[in-house]
Amino acid sequence: MSKGEPAYDGDGGGAGGGDGTGVVDRILTDWRRERPDLDVSALAIVGRLSFVAENIVGPAGVRAVERHGIGRGDFDVLATLRRVGAPYTLSPSVLSAELMMSRAGMTKRLDRLEQGGLVERSLDAEDRRSFRVALTDRGRQVVDAALTDLTADLSALVSELTADERDGLDRALDALLRAATRPNHPGGG
């Protein structure tokens, strides 16, 4: 190790092991040493949030839905149809808007889901120029089972937190999301 080189332990996790905590702590220590003039506390929050989302929550969600033979994108479409309530039907353009997808991307996804018997498309009775996408009985069974597994897996994940910690985290993340999505906010919007 040369002079000035950080003493990394090579496991990707620093002092905290491969859990991400050590990585974030090491980055903060390095920046505090190199740029003591900056408040780097936001890096800790965003770093931990990013690590949890990308390395824990995201993969857990993928595993939960893949147990039911669908991918996360397919689950998103099926879940959107399911949560609107009976008759579990929307137009492709509404689905695209809800999932922030291009219409072409939605068409490709709907083709796959229709081939799998999970959704069906039909002409809109009120506007014969448009289509409606409906969840089939099989699609409803698959999305309900996947949602049951997903909520169980995510509940197990947050079970390490007390009820007060969960409530506080939810409120804090909600406030951050609201602030960051305001028009003209430097973090988003």
C-alpha positions as CSV (number, residue, x, y, z in Angstrom):
1,M,0.0,0.0,0.0
2,S,1.4,3.4,-1.0
3,K,1.4,6.5,1.2
4,G,-2.1,8.1,1.1
5,E,-3.8,5.0,-0.3
6,P,-6.9,4.1,1.6
7,A,-6.7,0.9,3.6
8,Y,-9.4,-1.0,1.8
9,D,-9.9,-4.6,2.8
10,G,-10.8,-5.9,-0.6
11,D,-14.2,-7.4,0.3
12,G,-16.2,-4.5,-1.3
13,G,-17.7,-3.7,2.1
14,G,-14.9,-2.0,4.0
15,A,-15.2,-2.1,7.8
16,G,-18.9,-3.2,7.6
17,G,-18.2,-6.2,5.4
18,G,-20.1,-6.7,2.1
19,D,-23.3,-5.1,3.5
20,G,-22.9,-1.7,2.1
21,T,-22.6,0.1,5.4
22,G,-18.8,-0.1,5.3
23,V,-18.6,1.2,1.8
24,V,-20.8,4.3,2.6
25,D,-18.9,4.9,5.8
26,R,-15.5,4.7,4.0
27,I,-16.7,7.1,1.3
28,L,-17.8,9.6,3.9
29,T,-14.6,9.3,5.9
30,D,-12.6,9.8,2.7
31,W,-14.6,12.9,1.6
32,R,-14.5,14.4,5.1
33,R,-10.7,14.1,5.1
34,E,-10.4,15.4,1.5
35,R,-13.1,18.0,1.6
36,P,-13.7,19.1,5.2
37,D,-15.3,22.3,3.8
38,L,-18.3,20.2,2.5
39,D,-21.3,18.8,4.4
40,V,-21.4,15.3,3.0
41,S,-24.2,14.0,5.2
42,A,-26.5,13.8,2.2
43,L,-24.2,11.3,0.6
44,A,-24.7,9.0,3.6
45,I,-28.5,9.1,3.2
46,V,-28.6,8.8,-0.5
47,G,-25.8,6.2,-0.5
48,R,-27.6,4.0,2.0
49,L,-30.9,4.5,0.2
50,S,-29.4,3.6,-3.1
51,F,-27.7,0.5,-1.7
52,V,-30.9,-0.8,-0.1
53,A,-32.9,-0.2,-3.3
54,E,-30.4,-1.6,-5.7
55,N,-29.0,-4.5,-3.8
56,I,-31.7,-5.6,-1.4
57,V,-35.2,-4.4,-2.3
58,G,-34.9,-4.7,-6.1
59,P,-33.6,-8.2,-6.1
60,A,-36.1,-9.3,-3.5
61,G,-38.9,-8.1,-5.6
62,V,-37.5,-9.8,-8.7
63,R,-37.2,-13.1,-6.9
64,A,-40.7,-12.9,-5.5
65,V,-42.4,-12.4,-8.8
66,E,-40.1,-14.7,-10.8
67,R,-41.3,-17.6,-8.6
68,H,-44.6,-17.2,-10.5
69,G,-43.1,-17.3,-14.0
70,I,-43.2,-13.5,-14.7
71,G,-40.7,-10.7,-14.7
72,R,-40.9,-7.5,-12.8
73,G,-42.1,-5.6,-15.8
74,D,-44.9,-8.1,-16.4
75,F,-45.8,-7.9,-12.7
76,D,-46.1,-4.1,-12.9
77,V,-48.6,-4.4,-15.8
78,L,-50.6,-7.2,-14.0
79,A,-50.5,-5.3,-10.7
80,T,-51.7,-2.1,-12.3
81,L,-54.7,-3.9,-13.8
82,R,-55.4,-5.7,-10.6
83,R,-55.3,-2.6,-8.4
84,V,-57.9,-0.7,-10.4
85,G,-60.5,-3.2,-9.4
86,A,-63.1,-5.2,-11.3
87,P,-63.3,-5.6,-14.2
88,Y,-59.5,-5.1,-14.1
89,T,-59.4,-3.3,-17.4
90,L,-57.5,-0.3,-18.8
91,S,-56.5,1.1,-22.1
92,P,-52.9,0.6,-23.3
93,S,-52.3,4.3,-23.2
94,V,-53.4,4.5,-19.5
95,L,-51.2,1.6,-18.7
96,S,-48.2,3.3,-20.5
97,A,-48.8,6.5,-18.6
98,E,-49.2,4.7,-15.2
99,L,-46.0,2.7,-15.7
100,M,-44.1,5.6,-17.4
101,M,-43.4,3.5,-20.5
102,S,-43.4,4.2,-24.2
103,R,-46.5,2.9,-26.0
104,A,-44.2,0.7,-28.2
105,G,-42.7,-0.8,-25.1
106,M,-46.1,-1.4,-23.6
107,T,-47.3,-3.1,-26.8
108,K,-44.4,-5.5,-26.7
109,R,-45.1,-6.3,-23.0
110,L,-48.8,-6.8,-23.7
111,D,-48.0,-9.1,-26.6
112,R,-46.0,-11.3,-24.2
113,L,-48.6,-11.3,-21.5
114,E,-51.4,-12.0,-24.0
115,Q,-49.4,-15.0,-25.4
116,G,-49.1,-16.3,-21.8
117,G,-52.8,-16.0,-21.2
118,L,-52.5,-13.4,-18.5
119,V,-54.2,-10.6,-20.3
120,E,-56.6,-10.2,-23.2
121,R,-57.1,-7.3,-25.5
122,S,-60.4,-6.4,-27.0
123,L,-61.9,-3.5,-28.9
124,D,-63.3,-0.7,-26.7
125,A,-67.1,-0.9,-26.8
126,E,-67.4,2.8,-26.5
127,D,-64.6,3.7,-29.0
128,R,-64.0,1.1,-31.6
129,R,-60.8,2.8,-32.6
130,S,-59.3,1.9,-29.2
131,F,-58.5,-1.3,-27.3
132,R,-59.0,-2.3,-23.7
133,V,-56.6,-4.6,-21.8
134,A,-58.2,-6.9,-19.3
135,L,-56.7,-9.2,-16.7
136,T,-57.7,-12.9,-17.3
137,D,-58.6,-15.2,-14.5
138,R,-55.2,-16.8,-14.8
139,G,-53.5,-13.4,-14.8
140,R,-55.4,-12.5,-11.6
141,Q,-54.3,-15.7,-9.9
142,V,-50.7,-15.1,-10.9
143,V,-50.6,-11.5,-9.8
144,D,-52.3,-12.2,-6.5
145,A,-49.9,-15.0,-5.7
146,A,-46.9,-12.9,-6.7
147,L,-48.2,-9.9,-4.7
148,T,-48.7,-12.2,-1.7
149,D,-45.1,-13.4,-1.9
150,L,-43.7,-9.9,-2.6
151,T,-45.5,-8.3,0.4
152,A,-44.3,-11.2,2.7
153,D,-40.7,-10.9,1.5
154,L,-40.7,-7.1,1.9
155,S,-42.4,-7.4,5.3
156,A,-39.7,-9.8,6.4
157,L,-37.1,-7.3,5.2
158,V,-38.5,-4.4,7.3
159,S,-39.3,-6.6,10.3
160,E,-35.8,-5.7,11.6
161,L,-37.1,-2.2,12.2
162,T,-39.4,-1.3,15.1
163,A,-42.9,0.0,14.3
164,D,-41.7,3.6,15.1
165,E,-38.7,3.2,12.9
166,R,-40.8,2.0,10.0
167,D,-43.3,4.9,10.5
168,G,-40.5,7.4,10.7
169,L,-38.7,6.0,7.7
170,D,-41.9,6.1,5.7
171,R,-42.6,9.7,6.7
172,A,-39.1,10.7,5.9
173,L,-39.0,9.0,2.5
174,D,-42.4,10.5,1.7
175,A,-41.2,14.0,2.5
176,L,-38.0,13.5,0.5
177,L,-40.1,12.2,-2.5
178,R,-42.5,15.1,-2.3
179,A,-39.7,17.7,-2.1
180,A,-37.6,16.2,-4.9
181,T,-40.6,16.0,-7.3
182,R,-41.7,19.6,-6.8
183,P,-41.3,21.7,-10.0
184,N,-38.1,23.6,-10.1
185,H,-36.5,21.6,-7.2
186,P,-32.8,21.0,-7.9
187,G,-33.2,17.3,-7.1
188,G,-35.9,16.5,-9.6
189,G,-39.3,17.9,-10.8
